Amino acid sequence: RVFGGQLVVREAPITRWNVEGQRAALIDILLLSFCDDIITTQMSTFSYVAHALSSTVPYVVTMQGTCVRDVSSQPCLHAWRHIVLASDCFLGELPFLSSPETRNCGYYT
């Protein structure tokens, strides 16, 4: 191998349902956060965490297949609005969905 002992390869499948899989995912997020540029998809929570840790403004591949630069390195909430609106937990206006502490994901065209 070109990288010798510097490259770690996992032969067995990793799952999110055990501690080893969760630890491996955390390591992957941290390694991704060290990249100079991050290219992600609109719905990747995994990538949101990585670019938020690094303060890197990511490139986003849209559902239409185009690539755009996001406006912020701050992670956004792509599913929360749909989960809350589909539930019976809240009725009426939901002011916390547009609070300064949250950023809803843009839907790129």
N, C-alpha and C positions, 0 to 999 in steps of 0.2 A: 504494500500500500504506500501511496505517496506520503501520507501524513504520519505513518508509523504509529507510535503510542500516543500521539496528540489527538487522535480522532476516536471518539467513543461511538460505537455502533451497538444498538440494541437489537438482538436477534429475536427475542420473545415479544409478543404483542403487549402493548401498554394499554391499560384500561383506567378510566377515571374512577372506578369503583373501589380502588384499594390505595393504600398510602404510597406504595411505590409508584403507581401511575400518577398520582397527584404531585409527588415530588418531582417526577420527570417532567411533568407539564410546567411546573414552576421554574425549573431549570431552563426549559425551552423559552419561556416568556422572558426570563432575565437575559439569556443569550441574545434573543431577538432585540431586546431593548438597547443593546450595545451597537446595533447596526447604524450606519450613517444615514441610510434611507430605509423606510419601511413601506412596502406596498401591501395593501390590505384589501379586503372586500367590504362592502357596506355593512354586512351583518356579522363580522368577526369580532366577538367579544375578546377572544384571545389576543388579537392584534391590538385592540383598543387599550388593553392593559399594558402591553409592551411599549406602544408609542407614548402613552401617558407617563410611564416610568422614565422614559428618555427625553421627554419634552420635544420629541421629533414630530413635526407636522407631516402626517403620512400622505402618500399617494393612495387614492381609493379607486379600485376597479369597480365600475358601476354595473348594475344589472344589464345594461345595454352593451357592456364590453368596452366602454371608454375609460380612460384613466384621467382623473382630476386630482389636483392638490387640495386637501382639506383646508379649512380655515383656521384650525386650532389643533394643538396636540392634546387638548382636553378630551377625555373619552366622552362618548355620547350615549344616550339611552335609546336603543333602537326597538326594544320590545315592550318596555314598561308601559307606554301609553296604551298599547293594544291590550295588554294584560289587565290593566286597571279598568279601562273602559268596558271590557267584556265581563267584568265581575260585578257583583252586587255590593261591593264594599263601600263605594262612594257614589253619591248621587249629586247631580248638579255640577257646578264648576269645580275644576281641579287646579287650583292656583299653583300647587307645588310642581306641576309639570312644566311650568315656564319660569321657575324661580332662578335666581342668579347662580344657585349651586348646581343646577342641572343644565345640560345642553342636549336637546333632542337632536337626533341625527337628521342630517339633511338628506333629501331624496334627490340624488343627482340625475340630471337629464342628459 
